[in-house]
């Protein structure tokens, strides 16, 4: 039986309710008040956690990209300056932490570099997300393993050989969750490849989840039927907002629907044992002529 991993006060894995994450990411566009509205909307939708992204722009932005110019709501600026503009610091995360505690919702973040790990350690996070872009950053992953907190590994834009090579680092660990994903925003249905979920379940002795970037809700619900024990979707207040991830995101009403659909799916799956239910007996007596 695959391991179960504790995120906050909840176990994640086979036999447990699906852990649902609203990925705020950088959809707040560097505005703390927007981020707070998103946290409140996520809490009202019934998700288990919100997730942010933490980068050190000077480290994460490739040198060749740093001086490229970009149109933004704040003017025409270099890509490096744009990345700095949308990044939260100590003050913002203190307020995020306080609001999440007030609402009783978990929060954590994707980390893109080792300095960001050091920064987030000050907030005692329930977990770290390893983004698909960092799947091959074995040095950063080794640092996360040494810290010992639960980790969620995204597998987008990666080959099975790369995935196996990274998961080999976790030998002896019991605090990893792997998520299937395709790193296109938004992702065409033809490239979602949801059948990778049972394949990952078969190959790896870790809980398997799904991080969706599609338009709509159906594939994320289907992922639960295929065995995903964690589902992550990007959240936005308005898909028309400026930003690269907005089009692949779910608005608050949609997030509440997703939570509802996942919970109905969990109830509907059953245990695979055929039985005659008590509520069927009156119909059986009424309609079946040959016993």
N, C-alpha and C positions, 0 to 999 in steps of 0.2 A: 504494500500500500504506500502511495506517495506520502511524503512528509506533509505535515501541516505547519504553517508559519504564523506566529502571532504578530498582528499589526495593531498596536494600541492594546485594546482590551478584547480584540476579536481574533479568533482562529480563522485562517484562510487555508482552504484545501478541500479535498473530496469529503463530502458529507456535511460541509458547512455552508451557510448562506453565502451567496456571491458577494464579494467585497466590491463596492462600486465607488469609483474615484472620478470626481469632476476635475479635469485638468484645466486650471486657470492659465498656467503657463505664463506667456507674456501678453495674453489678450487684454490685460489691464492697461497696456500701452504706457506703463510707467506712472500711472495715476493711482495713488493709494485709495482714494474714495471709490473709484471704479472697482478696485480689487475688493474692497469691503462689501460693496453691493453684490459682487459675484459670490463672495463667501456666504452672505446671507441667503442669496438665491439657491445656492447649492445645499445649504442646510435645510431650507424649506422643501427642497425636492426629495429629500430622504436619502441622499448619498451618504456613504460612510466617511469620506475624506475629500479634501481639496488638495491639489498639488500645484506647486509653482516650479519655476526653473531658475537655477542659480548659476551664473557664469562670472568669470573674471574676463571682461572683454579683451584686455590686452593679451591674454593667454589663448583664449578660444577663437578669436577671429584670425584666420590665416593672414600672414603679412601681406600677401598679394591682394587680399580683399579689403584691408584696412583703409586705404585711401580712395577706394572707389566711391563715387558720389551717388546719393540716393535722395529721391523726393520723399519727404515725410510730412506729417501734419505740423511739424515744428520748423519746417524750412528745408532747404537743400543742404545736405550735410554729408560728411563721410560715413561709410558704413560703421566704422569704429565709434564715431560720435553717436550714431543712432543706437548702437548696442549699449553704450553707456547711458543713454537717455531712458531706456526702458528697464534698466536694472534697479532693483530695490537694494537698499543698504540696511544697516543696523536698526535705525529708527523705524523704518517701514515694517521690517520683520518683527520687531517688538510689538507693534500694533496688530499685525496679522496674528501673531501668537496669542495675544490677549483676547482678540475677538473670537478666535476659534475655541479657546478655552471657555469663554463665556457661553458660546452656542453649543458646546459639547461635541464638536466635530473635529476629527483628526486632520492634521496637515503635515505634509512633507514636501520634498522638492527633488527634482532631477538635478544632479551635479555634473558639471561639464569639465571640472578641473580640480586639482588637489587643494588649491587655495579656497575654493568654494566649500569643500568638505570641512576645512578648518573653521570657516565662518559659521556654517550651519551646526557644527557640534555644540556651539554655545546655546542652541535652542533645544537640545536633547530630542532630536527628531525621532519619530516612531520607526522610520525607515529611510532608506535612500533609493532613489530611482537611478539606474544606470541607463542613460538614453542610448538609442541605437547608434548614434554617432560615436559613442565611447565604447562600443562593444569590444573593439580591438585595443583599447588603451589598458593593457594588462597591468601596468604600474599603478594607475589610479585604482583599478579594481582590487589589486592586492592590498592597497591601503585601506579600502573599504572593508575588505575581509578581516583585516587585522583589528579594525575598530569593533566589529562584532555585532553591529546592528542589522536588522533585517534588510534585505536588498531585493529590488525588483529590476530584472534585466530585460530590456526591450531588444528585439531581434530583427528590426527592420534593416533593409539594405545590406543583409549579411548572407553569406553562404552557410550551408550546414557544416562545412569544415571549420569556418570561423566560429560558429556557435559552439561546436564541440570543443574547440581549442580553448574558448573562454570558460565554458562550464567545467572543464577539467581543473581549472583553478580552484573550484569550490569543493573538491574532494574532501570529505570529512565534515562539510558544513551542513547545517540543517535549517538555515534561515534565508534561503533563496526562493524567489518566485520568478518564473520565466514568463514573459508575455510575447505572444505572436503579434506581429504588426507588419504593415507595409508602409514605408515612409514616403508616401505621396499625400499631398494636402490640397484638395480632397482626393481620395483614392477611388478609382473606377472599380465597380463590382468585380470585373473580370480579373483584377489583380489582388483582391482581398485574400484569396486562397485559404479560406477558413478550415479546409481539411488538414492544414498544418497543425491545428490544435490537437486532434487525436493522435497525430504522428508524434508530436512533442511529448504528449502524455505517455505514449508507448515507449519512447526512447529514454526519457529522463525521469529520475526519481525525485522530482520537485513539483510543487503545484504549478499549473499552467494557466495563464490568464490571456486576456486579449486587450490590446490597445487599438481602438478603432479610429480611423480618419476618414470614414466614408460619409456621404450625405445620407441622412435618414437614420432610422433606428433598427431596421430589421436585421442587418448582419450582426449587430451587437447582441441582440436577443438570441439569434441563432447560435452565436458563440457559446452561450450558456448551455444550450441543448447539446453542443458538441463536447462539453466538459470544462469550459473555462470557469475558473473559480474566482477570478477577479476581472472586472471590466472597467476600462478607463476610456472616457470620452472627453474631448475638449469642450469647455463651457464658454459661452459668450453671452453678453446681454443683448447683442444684436448682431446677426451675421453680416450686416452691411457695414459694421464698424471697420475702420482701417486696420490692416494687419494681415500678415501672411497666413495665419492659422484660422482666421475667422470663418472662412467658407467651409472648413471641415469641422466646425464646432456646432454644438447643440445649444439652443436658447433655453432659458429656465423652464418654460412650459414643456418643451421636449425632454428635458432632463427628468422632470417629474414623471412623464410618461414612460421613459426608459426604465426608471426604477420600478414602476408598476408592472410593466411588461416582463421584466426579469423575475420579479417575485411571483407572478402568475406562472411563468415558465417553470420555475423551481417546483411549484406545487404540482404542475402537470406532468412532470417527468416520471414520478413514481419510482418503483423499485424493480420493474421488469418482471414481477411475479404475477401471472394471470390468476385472477380470482373473480368470484361473483360478489358484487357489493350488495350490502343490505338494501340500498335504495333501488337496486335492480329487481329485487325479489317480487314486488307487486306486479311489475311489468312482465317478468318471467311467467308468473302464474296466469296473467291475462292473455299473453300472446303465444306462448309455446304449446302446441297441440301434442307433440310427441315427446315424451319424457326420455 
